Amino acid sequence: MDNSSKIEPISAYHKDCPHCGSPLFAVSYSNDDDKNSGAERPDKECHCCGKKFIILFGC
């Protein structure tokens, strides 16, 4: 199984990747129907190491 596709939780104030230190970029979705599918989707991703993150406000 590919670990790079796993979505990790981070807090909203993280600006840099906790793994490699590169800036995180917001993930945008062009199709509104995909947001309502119920699947967990990343909010940010690192373009350097490919890690994906979901923002959890309790972190």
C-alpha positions as a Python dict, from the first residue, in 0.01 Angstrom:
ca = {
    (1, 'M'): (0, 0, 0),
    (2, 'D'): (128, 347, -89),
    (3, 'N'): (182, 560, 224),
    (4, 'S'): (204, 884, 24),
    (5, 'S'): (-171, 867, -45),
    (6, 'K'): (-257, 862, 328),
    (7, 'I'): (-406, 1188, 454),
    (8, 'E'): (-250, 1311, 778),
    (9, 'P'): (-414, 1557, 1023),
    (10, 'I'): (-254, 1897, 1087),
    (11, 'S'): (-370, 2215, 1255),
    (12, 'A'): (-487, 2518, 1061),
    (13, 'Y'): (-178, 2724, 1148),
    (14, 'H'): (71, 2488, 980),
    (15, 'K'): (224, 2670, 684),
    (16, 'D'): (508, 2425, 616),
    (17, 'C'): (523, 2048, 579),
    (18, 'P'): (610, 1881, 912),
    (19, 'H'): (808, 1613, 721),
    (20, 'C'): (1032, 1811, 485),
    (21, 'G'): (974, 2179, 575),
    (22, 'S'): (853, 2288, 231),
    (23, 'P'): (552, 2521, 198),
    (24, 'L'): (209, 2359, 191),
    (25, 'F'): (-35, 2444, -87),
    (26, 'A'): (-415, 2440, -69),
    (27, 'V'): (-589, 2169, -268),
    (28, 'S'): (-872, 2299, -484),
    (29, 'Y'): (-1161, 2098, -625),
    (30, 'S'): (-1334, 2218, -940),
    (31, 'N'): (-1643, 1995, -914),
    (32, 'D'): (-1885, 2077, -628),
    (33, 'D'): (-2043, 1730, -653),
    (34, 'D'): (-1715, 1573, -540),
    (35, 'K'): (-1725, 1766, -211),
    (36, 'N'): (-2056, 1603, -119),
    (37, 'S'): (-1941, 1247, -188),
    (38, 'G'): (-1852, 1184, 179),
    (39, 'A'): (-1494, 1078, 105),
    (40, 'E'): (-1216, 1227, 313),
    (41, 'R'): (-1029, 1477, 95),
    (42, 'P'): (-705, 1662, 168),
    (43, 'D'): (-706, 2037, 236),
    (44, 'K'): (-334, 2093, 179),
    (45, 'E'): (-49, 1909, 15),
    (46, 'C'): (328, 1934, -8),
    (47, 'H'): (456, 1962, -363),
    (48, 'C'): (802, 1849, -250),
    (49, 'C'): (737, 1516, -74),
    (50, 'G'): (378, 1458, -189),
    (51, 'K'): (224, 1425, 159),
    (52, 'K'): (-143, 1523, 190),
    (53, 'F'): (-302, 1681, 498),
    (54, 'I'): (-649, 1746, 632),
    (55, 'I'): (-699, 2041, 866),
    (56, 'L'): (-831, 1947, 1209),
    (57, 'F'): (-887, 2238, 1443),
    (58, 'G'): (-828, 2031, 1757),
    (59, 'C'): (-467, 1944, 1670),
}
